[in-house]
Every structure is written in C-alpha cells, then in structure tokens.
Amino acid sequence: MTDPQRPTTAEGAPAPSNDPPPTRPQRPDDEDCCGQGCVPCIFDLYDEAMGRYRDALAAWKERHPDESPE
C-alpha cells in the first residue's frame, strides 16, 4: 500500500523518504587556480564534479517527480 502523501518514482514505486537532493559542488574562485596549466586543473575537477552532480540531480528528479531540489 502506498502513502498518497509520499512521492513516488517515475515507475510508480515509493521514493525513499531519506533521499535528499544532491548538493551542487562549489565553484573554485578564479584566484584559486595557479595558472600553471596543471593537469588536472581545479576547474577540470570542478567540471567533472558538475557532470556527476547533473547526473545525480537528473536521477533524483526521476525519483521525486513532484518535488523541487531547492
């Protein structure tokens, strides 16, 4: 039996009640980069973290179609 007050996933299964939205990574300040061409640069690492965040957020939205992550 499903609780009408509890969100459901796109497949109709109840969404986990302890499933907070993912946390957006903090962008490094421009002065945090040393400018030496490091591989990887902190901005490369940030871009990778943002990609993981977008994927996690999309999955969270599928599990919580009627909720806003904010």
N, C-alpha and C positions, 0 to 999 in steps of 0.2 A: 504494500500500500504506500502511495506517495503522499507527501505532505504538500498541499496546494500552496503553502507559503514558502516552500523551499525551492530554489531554482533548479532547473533540470538541464541536462546537456542536450546538444542538438539531436542525439539519438533517443532522447526521452528518459534516460537514466538520471536519477537524482545527482546533482552536482555535490561534490564533497563540501561539507559545511566549514571545514577548516582549510579552505583553498583561497588564500588571498591573492590578489593580482600581483604579477611580478613587479619588481622595483626597477625603475629606469636607472641605468648607470649614470654616474655624474661625469659630465664632460670635463676634461682637464682644462685648466686655464692656459691661454696661449703662452704665458711665461713659464709654464711647467715643461715645455719642450726645450731641449738644449740646443736644437738647431744643427746638430752634428750628423744628421742622416742616419740615426740609429735604426737597426733592423732587429726587432720591430720598434717603431716609434710609439710613444704613448698614445698618439692619435690613431695608429693602426690598431692597437689593443682596444681603444675605445670603440672604433668602428666594428670590431669583432664582437665586443660586448653588446653593442646596439643591435647587431644582427641576431644574437641569441635572445635579447630582450624582445625584439619584434616577433620572433618565432614563439616565444613563451607567451607573449600577450595574445597572439592570434589563437593559440591553443586554449588559453584561459577564457577568451571571449566565446569560443565554441562551447566550453563547459558552462558558461554563465551568459547565455544569450540576452537576458533581460537586465543585465547589470552593467554599470559603468565602472571602469577601473579606477576612476578618481574618487 
